[in-house]
Amino acid sequence: MIRLDNIGKQNGKQIVFIEASAALLKGEKIGLVGPNGAGKTTLFRMITGEEPPDEGQVSVDRGITIGYFSQDVGEMEGRSALAEVMDGAGPVSVVAAELKELETAMADPERADEMDAIIERYGEVQGRFEELGGYALEGRAAEVLAGLGFSQEMMDGDVGKLSGGWKMRVALARILLMRPDVMLLDEPSNHLDIESLIWLEAFLKGFDGALMMTSHDRAFMNRIVTKIVEIDAGALTTYSGDYEFYAQQRALNEKQQQAQFERQQAMLAKEIQFIERFKARASHAAQVQSRVKKLDKIDRVEPPRRRESVSFEFQPAPRSGEDVASLKGVHKSYGSRTIYEGLDFHVRRRERWCVMGVNGAGKSTLLKLVTGATEPDAGTVAVGGSVKMAYFAQHAMEVLDGERTVFETLEDSFPQAGQGALRALAGCFGFSGDDADKRCRVLSGGEKARLAMARMLYDPPNFLVLDEPTNHLDIATKEMLIAALADYEGTMLFVSHDRHFLAALSNRVLELTPDGIHQYGGGYTEYVARTGQEAPGLRS
């Protein structure tokens, strides 16, 4: 269906692709992976024709429809979310828009004299709408939006009033409703809660077209893709299997290449030693010449390219008391909406609570109550003795000073720390070399999240409260964070939609549901086994 043959592409001074080749065949589901800046979005733009390659060829079979979801959703306003989604479905959306206009005209008393013509036209347009499957389309659009977490009120409301994350969901819903022959999805799992993620997973598994996608959620990718295309140093390498298989295969290939490189280096050293030792002796001239020629002909094995993988280790945190946080008889409402009524909840030392619940259940509110960022309407919230708390909230990234560099931000936070220690800290969180001198205003969402995390973890707290800490983080940074937090000796309370993160780090689950609040001993994996569901919103 789509072929890339010997593609070459350069952006400014950066070489993105060199003689790179790959293919997307009918019905295939491919995960596109590679470090940030490797060229994943450039590849999508070349397939859609938005950017031509400098060399080589991109071939798309005649008549193929392509739906491309990117993070840049553009302007949306003045229509309902439902109308915006249906607008992506081709000719039927134009007919639907006219039908709406005619319905408005029929209800307008000032146009009574035109009524016969309006009714006649309405009949024609309605017939065409039915012919194109328009009534079924509205139902399908509503189904897709509901799957992505929209209430009926949000579907009918002005799309322009939605936040950026919800507009992303509208743009994604347009592509899903379109059901093209090929879907190109650039980070579709961003901004989705766990229920929407699981719904999207099922939708994409059932999609019979071809799919190529990027995602920072490894559990999501593992369940959908059957092939991985990796972008690394300008080349495209294809692996058959899911993300887990790719990670194992890549590690094995690197190990084999390293062993091959070392064997060849040892052989070369031996040959060079012989040449050096006997080059001045006439009696060995023929042997020396023969070995020099042999060395010239050898194909040199390159050492495996080292991916920059960094690790972060916590300094030992001061020990807290056994009772870390306690909520007794807590009531909390926003306007007429009651979030908590008589909540009792206790966090003890070394417990790692993950908080589960649908949108609006009060997950972030609970974290705000515990950290003192919001006050209860009634009841008490107490933090135990010797507790040193750190809170990662979504707004933690917004309070960074745009004019300060990454390094200056760390220096401001830890004036007593040495330059070397702060450079090492910056490196652990992906800011090595010149990246440490970037101003905060030019940082991407992922970079801001990493910097906020670095500030929080350097001077170790013994109680970590984290609200969606993995949003914006790529797979490699998530792995580093999980490894660091797995060895962390303190207490944790967190909200996350990343199932790999939940399974790796939780040892308690607090579930917020309309039927009440449930507490489970054992982590997320045990919760799934016990309830038979991956999230509370999926209960039938």
Salt bridges, closest charged atoms under 4 A:
GLU28 OE2 - LYS227 NZ 2.67
GLU50 OE1 - ARG45 NH1 2.96
GLU51 OE1 - LYS9 NZ 3.42
GLU51 OE2 - ARG45 NE 2.87
ASP54 OD1 - LYS9 NZ 3.88
GLU84 OE2 - ARG79 NH2 3.45
GLU84 OE2 - ARG174 NH1 2.82
ASP87 OD2 - ARG79 NH2 3.05
ASP87 OD2 - ARG174 NH2 3.77
GLU98 OE2 - ARG121 NE 2.76
GLU114 OE1 - ARG111 NH2 3.07
GLU124 OE1 - ARG121 NH1 2.96
GLU131 OE2 - ARG128 NH1 2.85
GLU187 OE2 - HIS216 NE2 3.04
ASP193 OD2 - ARG169 NH1 3.71
GLU201 OE1 - ARG223 NH1 3.46
GLU201 OE2 - ARG499 NH2 2.65
GLU230 OE2 - ARG250 NE 2.34
GLU230 OE2 - ARG307 NH2 3.16
ASP232 OD2 - ARG250 NH2 2.90
ASP232 OD2 - ARG305 NE 3.59
ASP232 OD1 - ARG307 NE 3.90
GLU244 OE2 - ARG218 NH2 2.41
GLU254 OE2 - ARG250 NH1 2.44
GLU271 OE1 - ARG291 NH1 3.58
GLU271 OE2 - LYS294 NZ 3.57
GLU276 OE1 - LYS279 NZ 3.12
GLU322 OE2 - ARG319 NH2 3.30
GLU322 OE2 - ARG349 NE 3.11
ASP323 OD1 - ARG348 NE 3.91
GLU351 OE2 - ARG508 NE 3.47
ASP377 OD1 - LYS332 NZ 3.76
GLU403 OE2 - ARG441 NE 2.95
GLU408 OE1 - ARG404 NH1 3.70
ASP412 OD1 - ARG404 NH2 2.95
ASP435 OD1 - LYS438 NZ 4.00
ASP437 OD1 - ARG423 NH2 3.95
GLU447 OE2 - LYS438 NZ 2.72
ASP459 OD1 - LYS388 NZ 3.16
GLU468 OE1 - HIS497 ND1 3.31
GLU479 OE2 - ARG218 NH1 2.39
GLU479 OE2 - HIS500 NE2 3.38
GLU489 OE1 - ARG350 NH2 3.45
ASP498 OD2 - LYS478 NZ 2.65
GLU511 OE2 - ARG539 NH2 2.93
GLU534 OE2 - ARG223 NH2 2.82
GLU534 OE2 - ARG499 NH1 3.62
